[in-house]
Amino acid sequence: MKREDILAVYEAGPEAVITLINSIIAENQKIIDQQAMRIVQLEERVKSLEERLNKNSRNSSKPPSTDNFAYEKPKPKSQRVKSGKKVGGQEGHIGTTLKMVDNPDETELYKIEKCKNCGKNQRDLKVKDYEIRQVFDIPPVSIRVKEHRAEVKICTCGCINTADFPEDVKYPVQYGPRLTGLAVYLHDYQLIPYDRCCELLSDVCGSMISPATLIRAEKICFEKLEYFENEVKKLLSQSPVVHFDETGMRINGQRNWLHVASTGQMTYYMAHIKRGSEAMDDMEILPGFSGNAVHDFWRPYFKYGCKHSLCNSHLSRELTGIYENYNQLWSNDMKVLLLEAKSCVDETRTTSDCLEPDQIIQFEKRYDEITKIGIEENPSLIIPQSQSKKRGKKSQSKPKNLLDRFIGYKEDILRFIHDFDVPFENNQAERDVRMMKVQQKISGTFRSTQGADSFCRIRGYISSVKKNKLSVIDAIQDALSGKPFIPNTAE
């Protein structure tokens, strides 16, 4: 206001002055409220940015490859608890030391011609003993060509008869199952790119196999494994516990998703354009599944009516992040509780298949007490009246979101203390996904959906073979011969 306006109000009397002062106070209070709200928003934004900067593979779900290599990188803090065991091989561990054999394939004799001291002739002296050393090596690798001849005879009736070739000998010239099996092994198991596979086979075997031949061998292997894949999906749908996970993969330059369903005995992979329930339906495992689904709290899994078990390794990392970035005591207490419960289950598992009822009650009681402390540290937000009518879910802090998960999904988080068949974490699926991610880092992304589907089916077969402690290269040759390995029963 100008000086003249102020004097006019003064001359108007005390009531006019009081009205002016009240209006000024109200306007200033409105400005203060707006500034306070803006300060809160900026503080939340700064906290969010600091949290994002502090995130790493130890306190979040980020993979180790995304960790920043700062100038003074902190020493890694493992989530593992010391076992107290000595470093190195444990007692009873079966070693793999190279040992001499009684019947070597080849023997080479080294004779003594003369004495090293006096030079006398030693040729006619009787041998007293032998000092033996053995060298383990592979013979030179070369292509072995086997010719198949089918007799041709002419009957007296004039009919020309030709003997039948074996079913797998279809062309005048072709590669055998051992060579093509080795090529598939190198590309789909050892993850060597096509061109380098062909180069390796040329250098080692002297065979100039083209990438097209390798791709054709993979196509045949893919077709031969259709029955295996259908059987694995059937067995997984009948299993009491199945691990599920999904991760991004690029096909033809577009983002797709790799889905995995696995147990300790078998693995199924599927590439899909979607990540959610549409892809899960196409897997044909979760619809109608009645066992325990172990996963990382991806919401679409809860669409299915089976039992659910959440990965506590993921939760432990998130709790670490909340404690480090927000200094909330409940998160550290909850992490300690989960690890104590895991240790108790691991120790009890050696002598029993369940915890005592009193132990379960104590763990659940502590769990509830910790969540109450979390509620005190995260009171409900007071929503301004101007925002109360907005539609949709109201935004909350990350500690509150995680706390709500612990409150709402207590049964799924603690299922491992009630049922020893349910694991503490989802590491089985994590391990099964890892090598598929490595493949994309080594060989690049997939150029076609067919190539991705082929790799997923073959790699699922290889993973299942490895879990059953069978030879991968022999199993691939069996698949190419139309006799793939099939797991016996569901876990």
Buried (B, 14 or more C-beta within 10 A) or exposed (E): EEEEEEEEBEEEEEEEEEEBEEEEEEEEEEEEEEEEEEEEEEEEEEBEEEBEEEBBBBBBBBEEEEBEEEEEEEEEEEEEEEEEEEEEEEEEEEEEEEEEEEEEEEEEEEEEEEEEEEEEEEEEEEEEEEEEEEEEEEEEEEEEEEEEEEEEEEEEEEEEEEEEEEEEEEEEEEBBBBBBBBBBBBBBBEBBBBEBBBBBBEEEBEBEBEBEBBBEBBEBBBEBBEEBBEBBBEBBBBBBBBBBBBBEBBBEEEEBBBBBBBBEBBBBBBBBEBBBBEBBBEBBBBBEBEBBBBBBBBEBBBEBEBBBBBBBBBBBBBBBBBBBBBEBEBBBBBBBBBBEBBEBBEEBEEEEEBBEEEBBEBBBEBBEEBBEBBBEBBEEEEEEEEEEEEEEEEEBBBBBEBBBBBBEBBEBBBBBBBBBEBBBBBEBBBBBBEEBBEBBEEBEBBEEBEBBBBBBBBBBBBBBBBBBEEEBBBBBBBBBEEEBBEBEEBB
